[in-house]
Amino acid sequence: MIVIDFIDMRNAENRKLLSKAMEGFMRKDRAQHTILPLSKFGLMQITRERTRPEVMVDTAESCPTCNGTGKVNATILITDDIDRDLEFIMQSRPKSKLLLYVHPYLEAYLKKGFPSLRMKWFFKYNKWVKVKANGDYMLSEYRFYDGIDDEIRMN
């Protein structure tokens, strides 16, 4: 769509001449088009059919957090997920040492305050869980490791 503003085109005769001239110029155009006469505000509207395919450049990437689904778990629930997994690990491996890698923000949240969440785990399980930050992790990503640095998978 093309809109041309012909400012101060008040004379009706000039408007008609302009419309005829534009129709003459557009006769050579092979694409289907429509030329509307000038409006009372001096605007000419031309619509033209697309003759070539649309140029579309896709620069989007899939979100690494949700893998393009558009849905992620609420970050406020991440501590609930960690608690659930920790309880399962404590029941299945009560003797092994534990190391938890998390995003730096989550590490600060788990370690700060009195009593911190990590202290509450100690009182509940009588075992200290080391919490370390990994800047490469997404905010909701975490992994448990045992005493010999083998990842404990929660599949």
N, C-alpha and C positions, 0 to 999 in steps of 0.2 A: 504494500500500500504506500502510495506517495501522496503527500499533502503539500500543496504549494500555497503560500500566503501572498496574494497580490494586494499589497497595502494600497489603500486609497483608490481602488478601482470602482468608482461610483457611477460612471457613465454606462448605461445599459448597452449602448451600441458597442462600446469598447469591450464589454464583457462578452458579447456575442462573437465579435471578431477574434477575441482571444481563444474562445472555445473552439471555433472553426479552425483556427491556426493549429491548435494543439491536436485536434483530430487529424488534420493533414499530416503533421509530423509523425503521429503514431500509426498511420496507415502502413508504413514500411515494416513495422514491428510484427514478427510472425507469431508472437505469443498473444494469447487471447487477453484482451484488456477492456476496461470500462472507464470512460471519462465522464465524470459528473460535472454539470455546469457550475459556475462559481456560486458560492453561497452568498447570503446577504452580508457576510463578514469578509468577503473577498478570498475565500478558501476554495481551491480546486482540488478535487480528490480523484486519484487515478489508482485503480486496482489492476494488477498485472499477474498473469499466470506464471508460475515458476517453470522454467524450461530446463534447468540443470538440477541434478540432485543436490539436496541440502548438504552443505559442508558441515560435518559434525565431527568435532574433535573431543574425544572422551578423555578427560584428565582426572577422573575420579579413581580413588583407590579404595579397596575394602578396608574397613575399620579393623585394626588389629585386635581390638578388645572384643567386638561382637562378631567378627568375621562377616560383616555385611548384613547381618540380620536386623540390625537396628534396635536390638534388645540386649540389655546387660542386667545382671542382677544388681539390686540396689546395694550401694556400697555400705550402707548402714547395717546390712545383714552379714557383711563379711566376717565379723567377729563371731557371729552365731555359727557360720560354716566352719570356722577354725575350731571353735569349741566342740562341735559335733565330731570333727575328724580327730581332734586331740583325745577325746573320750574313747573313741574307737581304738586308737593306737595304744592308749594306756591299758585297755582291756586285753588287747591282743599281744602287746609287747611290753609288759610291765617293767622289765629289767633294762631295756635299752636306753641309752642316752638320746636326747632329742635336741635337734637344732631346727629352728623355723626361719626360713628366708621369706621376707615380705618386702613390699614397697617401702621406701624410707618414711613416708607419712604414717603408714600403718605401724611401722616399728616404733615411732615416737608415741603413738597412741597406746600401744601395748605396754610400753615401759614406763610411761610417765604417770604421775599421780600417786596418791597413797590411800588405799592400797591400789597398786597397778593391777591390770588384768593378769600380768605374768605372776605377780605375787599371789593372786587368788588361785591361779593354777597350782602354784607350789603348795598352798594350804590344802587344796582339794586332793591332789595326787601324791603329795610328799616327794615331789621330783621337780627339779629346776629345769625349765625349758629355755634354752638359749635362743634369743631372737636377734637376727641379723638382717640388716638392710641390703637390698639389691636394687640399684637404680635402674636396672634393665626391666624389672617387673612392672606390669600394669598395676594400677591401684588395687584391683581385686584379685591379684594373682599371689599365691603363696605355695610353698612346698616344704614338706617335712623331710628331714634327713636323720639317719641314725648315727651312732657313735663312730662308724667307719666311713662316713660321708656317702652312704648309699641312700638314694632317694626312696622314701616310703610312698609308694603309689596308692592312691585311694580309689581305684577303679571299682 
